[in-house]
Amino acid sequence: MSAWGEHVSAALLGTRRRPVPPLDRTPRPDEAPPPNGTPPLAGASPPDGTLAPDEASPPDGTPASEGAPPLGRALELDGAPALDDAPAGPAEPTEPAARLLDQAAVLTARRRAGWRPVTAEPIAPAPAETAPVVPPTAAARLRRILSGEHARVLPEWLDAAARSGRRVPAHLLPDLLHRGRSDRALRRSIARAAGRRGVWLAMQNLDWAYLVVASGGEAAEDPEVWKTGARAQRVAHLMRLRATDPAAARTTLSSTWTREPAPERALFLATFERGLSLADEDFLEAGLDDRGLEVRRIAADLLARLPGSAYGARMADRARACLRPQIGPAATPQQILVDPPADHDEAMRRDGIPYHAAERVGNHAGWLREILARTPLSTWNDRFGAAPERIVRLPIVVDGSHEPDPGRTRDVHLGWARAAARQRDAAWARALLLGDVVLGEATTLADLLDVLPAAERDGAAAESARRIMGHADRLTVLERVPGPWAGALAAAVTTTLAAAAADPDGGRFPVDLARLAGERLAPATAPSLADLARRHPACRPLSELADVLRFRHDMLEELQ
Amino acid sequence: MSADTDSVERVIEPEGTPAHHGDAGDDRATGSLTTAERRERRVAAGVEELDRWLCDQIDQGLAHADRAPSTMWEDVARRLVDAQASGLAVRVRELGAIPGRGGDRPERLLEEYALLRLLTTAYRRRDELPEPLRATVRSRVGFTVSQEEVLAGERIRDHWYVAGCRDVDQDRLVARRVWLRGRETGRSALVLTFAAPGRALDASLAVGDTIDAELAFYPGALPLRALVAARHPAPAQRPPRGTTVAGLLREHAAALARDPWQEPWPAVLAGVRPARDDAGRPHLVDGDGDAVPLRTTDVWRLLAVSGGRPFTVSGEWSPQGLLPLSAWQEEEGTVAL
């Protein structure tokens, strides 16, 4: 045991029970250097037992310091006589505890001063970056965002940085990667802006492994991943393949389809949403007879997006029995006669129409809605011989009545709207929006807006925002409209906010709308919102909105 | 800054006793000889009591201290405060923070008790010590030196790299330790400031800056603590000059030879790379293959900044490992960790 170890054990038990161990154990020159924790006595103590400074030197033997004062000698660490006013001479303190402490002090100084370097393996360096880092002002703003200032603009910062061909500074990567761990929606933006250093860093921390996947690392492209990978890796592999080569993805899935458990089959089949075409029809049609309920549901929903399929034709047959035109004097349809299916059969169930409707509208109405939502919209253009704008305005009546039936009208319009969203039919979406027929259904309205071409969407969204009366519905719709909001949409939102601020009795200020506007309004609207906020100084949400717009405006300038 | 430093004394000293801005010499000069004498006597009595307590601990054995609550040291520290030996009190109070049970508490305690015993012995024999060492011992015990005295003493002008900044709780105050390293002299300096919790700390020294300044060092065998006596032009951003692992260990050994109570020691390591030992623990390794352990659980920013390439790391070194405080590399400059 080293001298230090002996001192520690003596001190543990106490000098009442244990004798004080001897201080010196001069190492032989051929003795191997002990590991750290028990460093060598840094140079043998001279006979008088003092610690001279050049003895407290590191292992390379370089003198510790020139001209250091002879501390050891001055203090006579080992308990020279003067310590206890003992008589002169090489006597030690009489008390064992004091002697042990004095010796331990020498050993402590030796241990600390004699610490030796250890060995460790360097970490393999990161690959060189291909993109330059963002300018310092932008980096400083990212630091503010990451520390919580206007934290919601983070994805916009990342996307703007990536667009400008730049990357996040290395020292902010840990904070950023940590954010992506809990916020999945951020991951794609992080992957675009984190640079090669980000992926390198993520490979060393399991919590950040998502970035390696999100940035399509080489490991994820391994063709073996389909056979050997974990469930999430296999889904990711299939998704990538669907985006580039849907047929290859289908072949891959077919090769193992019968051996996959039902939950896997459902997950894998859901990836067919990407790159969906009539080439997938046979595979999906077979899926309608799958043992897994979820697989059958997904197959039916995907087929409903393929208007040219046999599935579409079967639905059209059912649908035509439900809606009939009533021709007027000018040989054009005057109104639509609606007749929901009387019965539910096995074929309907197979095609994804459940017996019990998901909505609480009664089974017949539920079947009607489902059939219409899965019927190719071209069916109606042919059947009524008119454009969608005209069709959606036709009164909908039940047989034997002359008055439009509000319940059935709603069922039909909702069915069409869902079909338009599924089939991504812009003409029908436009017609339904203009016809104002789904105003009470905020989610469906948002689905329709999503189908419109981007150039048209903002104007239509502005129109909807103006017509919707409830704040909650308006928010539901606007949340689905991506930014930046400019032109008519920006004007409509600003008007709504201004009206709410000017009318303090009009109920609660739409704080959520103000916050959403802060994220989505084009930064160019900053001055007009700042004006508005100045006119209503008491309205905090408005001044916060003006703040965040100015912040984003400056942010995007920096990332030009 | 001066107000902050003085406030420490007022807080640490018990109420009812006049604040000591100066050493015994000052008091004698102003005629309050008995006050200075009384303090010396109180401190001496406190030192004796501590010495007896230390010997008692070793006599009984440290095994019982392995499960002791931190209040044990708190009580001793309080008595030292009463004896106006605030420096000793701070050291003793910190012992309560050494993790117990299963850790290496007995070993750490023996080290610290031994160094305290070295201090009590040195204080008893203060009249025999050379003047610089006497100043070190007095300041470690708790006597303070006035700023005027410091400013009148040794001054060194250099381009000082602000290598790191760390705030630590100390005695119901927050102490800010700013570590500086002279570009030309290679000397290290520590600028200490204090503030009450929640109050703003001195921010005149920004990590990463290199300032052209004259530092006035507190007297002692190892002049380390300093005041900024004069600052010349505006700070500049310049690459720091550091040392190797062997160089750091050499400096540290030399420092301990002058002042064995000094811990931690400032490190500026240039050309080091992040590394891991066999157990996967984080280290820094220099170009010669010499490695030191890192004393931190969050190495990610350090790793990110280096990208596995050589860079410069500053921090507080002690044989338990290097606590990194800042890192410098070409592209992003100095980054606080």
Boltz contact constraints between the chains, C-beta under 6 A:
constraints:
  - contact:
      token1: [A, 8]
      token2: [B, 107]
      max_distance: 6.0
  - contact:
      token1: [A, 8]
      token2: [B, 110]
      max_distance: 6.0
  - contact:
      token1: [A, 11]
      token2: [B, 58]
      max_distance: 6.0
  - contact:
      token1: [A, 11]
      token2: [B, 62]
      max_distance: 6.0
  - contact:
      token1: [A, 11]
      token2: [B, 110]
      max_distance: 6.0
  - contact:
      token1: [A, 12]
      token2: [B, 61]
      max_distance: 6.0
  - contact:
      token1: [A, 12]
      token2: [B, 62]
      max_distance: 6.0
  - contact:
      token1: [A, 12]
      token2: [B, 63]
      max_distance: 6.0
  - contact:
      token1: [A, 12]
      token2: [B, 106]
      max_distance: 6.0
  - contact:
      token1: [A, 13]
      token2: [B, 61]
      max_distance: 6.0
  - contact:
      token1: [A, 14]
      token2: [B, 59]
      max_distance: 6.0
  - contact:
      token1: [A, 14]
      token2: [B, 60]
      max_distance: 6.0
  - contact:
      token1: [A, 14]
      token2: [B, 61]
      max_distance: 6.0
  - contact:
      token1: [A, 15]
      token2: [B, 58]
      max_distance: 6.0
  - contact:
      token1: [A, 15]
      token2: [B, 59]
      max_distance: 6.0
  - contact:
      token1: [A, 16]
      token2: [B, 59]
      max_distance: 6.0
  - contact:
      token1: [A, 53]
      token2: [B, 257]
      max_distance: 6.0
  - contact:
      token1: [A, 56]
      token2: [B, 253]
      max_distance: 6.0
  - contact:
      token1: [A, 56]
      token2: [B, 256]
      max_distance: 6.0
  - contact:
      token1: [A, 56]
      token2: [B, 257]
      max_distance: 6.0
  - contact:
      token1: [A, 57]
      token2: [B, 253]
      max_distance: 6.0
  - contact:
      token1: [A, 58]
      token2: [B, 249]
      max_distance: 6.0
  - contact:
      token1: [A, 58]
      token2: [B, 250]
      max_distance: 6.0
  - contact:
      token1: [A, 58]
      token2: [B, 253]
      max_distance: 6.0
  - contact:
      token1: [A, 60]
      token2: [B, 246]
      max_distance: 6.0
  - contact:
      token1: [A, 62]
      token2: [B, 250]
      max_distance: 6.0
  - contact:
      token1: [A, 64]
      token2: [B, 253]
      max_distance: 6.0
  - contact:
      token1: [A, 64]
      token2: [B, 254]
      max_distance: 6.0
  - contact:
      token1: [A, 64]
      token2: [B, 257]
      max_distance: 6.0
  - contact:
      token1: [A, 65]
      token2: [B, 254]
      max_distance: 6.0
  - contact:
      token1: [A, 68]
      token2: [B, 257]
      max_distance: 6.0
  - contact:
      token1: [A, 68]
      token2: [B, 258]
      max_distance: 6.0
  - contact:
      token1: [A, 69]
      token2: [B, 130]
      max_distance: 6.0
  - contact:
      token1: [A, 69]
      token2: [B, 133]
      max_distance: 6.0
  - contact:
      token1: [A, 69]
      token2: [B, 221]
      max_distance: 6.0
  - contact:
      token1: [A, 71]
      token2: [B, 257]
      max_distance: 6.0
  - contact:
      token1: [A, 74]
      token2: [B, 129]
      max_distance: 6.0
  - contact:
      token1: [A, 74]
      token2: [B, 133]
      max_distance: 6.0
  - contact:
      token1: [A, 75]
      token2: [B, 122]
      max_distance: 6.0
  - contact:
      token1: [A, 83]
      token2: [B, 121]
      max_distance: 6.0
  - contact:
      token1: [A, 95]
      token2: [B, 55]
      max_distance: 6.0
  - contact:
      token1: [A, 97]
      token2: [B, 55]
      max_distance: 6.0
  - contact:
      token1: [A, 97]
      token2: [B, 58]
      max_distance: 6.0
  - contact:
      token1: [A, 97]
      token2: [B, 59]
      max_distance: 6.0
  - contact:
      token1: [A, 98]
      token2: [B, 55]
      max_distance: 6.0
  - contact:
      token1: [A, 100]
      token2: [B, 58]
      max_distance: 6.0
  - contact:
      token1: [A, 101]
      token2: [B, 58]
      max_distance: 6.0
  - contact:
      token1: [A, 101]
      token2: [B, 114]
      max_distance: 6.0
  - contact:
      token1: [A, 101]
      token2: [B, 117]
      max_distance: 6.0
  - contact:
      token1: [A, 104]
      token2: [B, 110]
      max_distance: 6.0
  - contact:
      token1: [A, 104]
      token2: [B, 114]
      max_distance: 6.0
  - contact:
      token1: [A, 105]
      token2: [B, 114]
      max_distance: 6.0
  - contact:
      token1: [A, 105]
      token2: [B, 118]
      max_distance: 6.0
  - contact:
      token1: [A, 108]
      token2: [B, 111]
      max_distance: 6.0
  - contact:
      token1: [A, 108]
      token2: [B, 114]
      max_distance: 6.0
  - contact:
      token1: [A, 109]
      token2: [B, 256]
      max_distance: 6.0
  - contact:
      token1: [A, 109]
      token2: [B, 260]
      max_distance: 6.0
  - contact:
      token1: [A, 112]
      token2: [B, 256]
      max_distance: 6.0
  - contact:
      token1: [A, 112]
      token2: [B, 319]
      max_distance: 6.0
  - contact:
      token1: [A, 113]
      token2: [B, 253]
      max_distance: 6.0
  - contact:
      token1: [A, 113]
      token2: [B, 256]
      max_distance: 6.0
  - contact:
      token1: [A, 115]
      token2: [B, 319]
      max_distance: 6.0
  - contact:
      token1: [A, 117]
      token2: [B, 245]
      max_distance: 6.0
  - contact:
      token1: [A, 117]
      token2: [B, 290]
      max_distance: 6.0
  - contact:
      token1: [A, 117]
      token2: [B, 291]
      max_distance: 6.0
  - contact:
      token1: [A, 118]
      token2: [B, 291]
      max_distance: 6.0
  - contact:
      token1: [A, 119]
      token2: [B, 291]
      max_distance: 6.0
  - contact:
      token1: [A, 120]
      token2: [B, 275]
      max_distance: 6.0
  - contact:
      token1: [A, 120]
      token2: [B, 276]
      max_distance: 6.0
  - contact:
      token1: [A, 120]
      token2: [B, 277]
      max_distance: 6.0
  - contact:
      token1: [A, 120]
      token2: [B, 283]
      max_distance: 6.0
  - contact:
      token1: [A, 120]
      token2: [B, 285]
      max_distance: 6.0
  - contact:
      token1: [A, 120]
      token2: [B, 291]
      max_distance: 6.0
  - contact:
      token1: [A, 121]
      token2: [B, 275]
      max_distance: 6.0
  - contact:
      token1: [A, 121]
      token2: [B, 276]
      max_distance: 6.0
  - contact:
      token1: [A, 122]
      token2: [B, 273]
      max_distance: 6.0
  - contact:
      token1: [A, 122]
      token2: [B, 275]
      max_distance: 6.0
  - contact:
      token1: [A, 122]
      token2: [B, 285]
      max_distance: 6.0
  - contact:
      token1: [A, 123]
      token2: [B, 274]
      max_distance: 6.0
  - contact:
      token1: [A, 123]
      token2: [B, 308]
      max_distance: 6.0
  - contact:
      token1: [A, 124]
      token2: [B, 308]
      max_distance: 6.0
  - contact:
      token1: [A, 125]
      token2: [B, 308]
      max_distance: 6.0
  - contact:
      token1: [A, 125]
      token2: [B, 309]
      max_distance: 6.0
  - contact:
      token1: [A, 126]
      token2: [B, 307]
      max_distance: 6.0
  - contact:
      token1: [A, 126]
      token2: [B, 308]
      max_distance: 6.0
  - contact:
      token1: [A, 169]
      token2: [B, 332]
      max_distance: 6.0
  - contact:
      token1: [A, 170]
      token2: [B, 304]
      max_distance: 6.0
  - contact:
      token1: [A, 170]
      token2: [B, 305]
      max_distance: 6.0
  - contact:
      token1: [A, 171]
      token2: [B, 301]
      max_distance: 6.0
  - contact:
      token1: [A, 171]
      token2: [B, 305]
      max_distance: 6.0
  - contact:
      token1: [A, 171]
      token2: [B, 332]
      max_distance: 6.0
  - contact:
      token1: [A, 171]
      token2: [B, 335]
      max_distance: 6.0
  - contact:
      token1: [A, 173]
      token2: [B, 304]
      max_distance: 6.0
  - contact:
      token1: [A, 174]
      token2: [B, 300]
      max_distance: 6.0
  - contact:
      token1: [A, 174]
      token2: [B, 301]
      max_distance: 6.0
  - contact:
      token1: [A, 174]
      token2: [B, 304]
      max_distance: 6.0
  - contact:
      token1: [A, 197]
      token2: [B, 307]
      max_distance: 6.0
  - contact:
      token1: [A, 201]
      token2: [B, 304]
      max_distance: 6.0
